Amino acid sequence: MKKIIHVDNSEFFRKLMGAYLQKEGFEFEGFDNPQEADMVIGSGSADMVIMGLTFADIGGPEFLERIKEFYGGPVIVLSSSLDKDKKGKLLSMGANAAINKSGPWQQELRPYLLTLKG
């Protein structure tokens, strides 16, 4: 079973994402801050990382940079504060996708999940 790590400061959205991903057949592990997630992501046990942009102690772009230093798998950014410029910046930094939470995020995320399933 493929494992997806979700790092988001919103407990509500982590629970929603966990229920969705488990229903889709994935193992799920959620974290509310980047420090807790670093060890799991760095261990190589994750097949995909989905991350938010707002954290108390580090900016989302900085967290993305840190992830890309030691993790070669796909990273999807999901945020309610994405505009065209921010989305472009995140994609140029190595995010595989930048998806707005307030839009049809499940539909936009689905192609990446299907890629994991093979």
C-alpha positions as CSV (number, residue, x, y, z in Angstrom):
1,M,0.0,0.0,0.0
2,K,1.4,3.4,-1.0
3,K,1.9,5.9,1.8
4,I,1.1,9.6,1.7
5,I,2.3,12.1,4.2
6,H,0.1,15.2,4.8
7,V,1.5,18.2,6.6
8,D,-1.1,21.0,7.3
9,N,-1.8,23.2,10.4
10,S,-5.5,22.6,10.0
11,E,-6.7,19.6,12.0
12,F,-10.0,19.7,10.1
13,F,-8.3,19.5,6.7
14,R,-5.9,16.8,7.9
15,K,-8.9,14.7,9.0
16,L,-10.7,15.3,5.7
17,M,-7.6,14.5,3.7
18,G,-7.0,11.3,5.8
19,A,-10.5,10.0,5.2
20,Y,-10.3,10.8,1.5
21,L,-6.9,9.2,1.0
22,Q,-7.8,6.1,3.0
23,K,-11.0,5.7,1.0
24,E,-8.8,5.8,-2.1
25,G,-6.7,3.0,-0.8
26,F,-3.6,4.8,0.6
27,E,-1.9,4.6,3.9
28,F,-2.1,8.0,5.5
29,E,0.0,9.8,8.1
30,G,-0.9,13.4,9.0
31,F,1.3,16.0,10.8
32,D,0.4,19.5,12.0
33,N,4.0,20.9,11.7
34,P,7.0,20.3,9.5
35,Q,9.4,19.3,12.3
36,E,7.2,16.3,13.2
37,A,7.0,15.3,9.5
38,D,10.7,15.7,8.7
39,M,11.8,12.4,10.1
40,V,9.2,10.4,8.3
41,I,9.7,12.2,5.0
42,G,13.5,11.8,5.4
43,S,13.2,8.1,6.1
44,G,12.0,7.5,2.6
45,S,8.9,5.7,3.7
46,A,6.5,8.2,2.0
47,D,5.5,7.8,-1.6
48,M,4.0,11.3,-1.8
49,V,4.0,14.4,0.4
50,I,1.0,16.8,0.4
51,M,1.7,20.0,2.3
52,G,0.1,23.3,3.3
53,L,1.7,26.7,3.2
54,T,1.0,28.1,6.6
55,F,3.0,27.0,9.6
56,A,3.8,28.7,12.9
57,D,7.6,28.3,12.7
58,I,8.5,28.1,9.0
59,G,7.1,29.4,5.7
60,G,5.6,27.0,3.2
61,P,8.2,27.8,0.5
62,E,11.0,27.2,3.0
63,F,9.5,23.9,4.0
64,L,9.2,22.9,0.3
65,E,12.9,23.8,-0.2
66,R,13.9,21.7,2.8
67,I,11.8,18.7,1.6
68,K,13.3,18.8,-1.9
69,E,16.8,18.7,-0.5
70,F,16.3,15.1,0.8
71,Y,13.1,13.8,-0.7
72,G,12.9,12.8,-4.4
73,G,9.2,11.9,-4.5
74,P,6.2,14.0,-5.6
75,V,5.3,17.0,-3.5
76,I,1.8,18.5,-3.8
77,V,1.1,21.9,-2.2
78,L,-2.6,22.4,-1.1
79,S,-3.4,25.9,0.2
80,S,-6.3,28.3,0.4
81,S,-3.9,31.2,-0.3
82,L,-2.7,30.4,-3.8
83,D,-2.6,33.0,-6.5
84,K,-1.1,32.7,-10.0
85,D,2.3,34.1,-8.9
86,K,2.6,32.0,-5.8
87,K,1.6,28.9,-7.7
88,G,4.3,29.6,-10.4
89,K,6.9,30.1,-7.7
90,L,6.1,26.8,-6.0
91,L,6.2,24.9,-9.2
92,S,9.6,26.4,-10.1
93,M,10.8,25.4,-6.7
94,G,10.0,21.7,-7.4
95,A,6.4,21.2,-6.3
96,N,4.7,18.8,-8.7
97,A,1.4,20.7,-8.3
98,A,0.0,23.6,-6.4
99,I,-3.8,23.2,-5.7
100,N,-6.2,25.6,-4.2
101,K,-8.1,24.1,-1.2
102,S,-11.2,26.2,-2.0
103,G,-11.5,24.7,-5.5
104,P,-12.2,21.2,-6.7
105,W,-9.0,19.9,-4.9
106,Q,-10.1,16.2,-5.0
107,Q,-10.4,16.3,-8.8
108,E,-7.1,18.1,-9.2
109,L,-5.3,15.7,-6.9
110,R,-6.8,12.6,-8.5
111,P,-4.3,12.3,-11.5
112,Y,-1.3,12.4,-9.1
113,L,-2.9,9.7,-6.9
114,L,-3.6,7.5,-10.0
115,T,0.1,7.9,-10.9
116,L,1.0,6.4,-7.5
117,K,-1.3,3.5,-8.0
118,G,0.4,2.7,-11.3
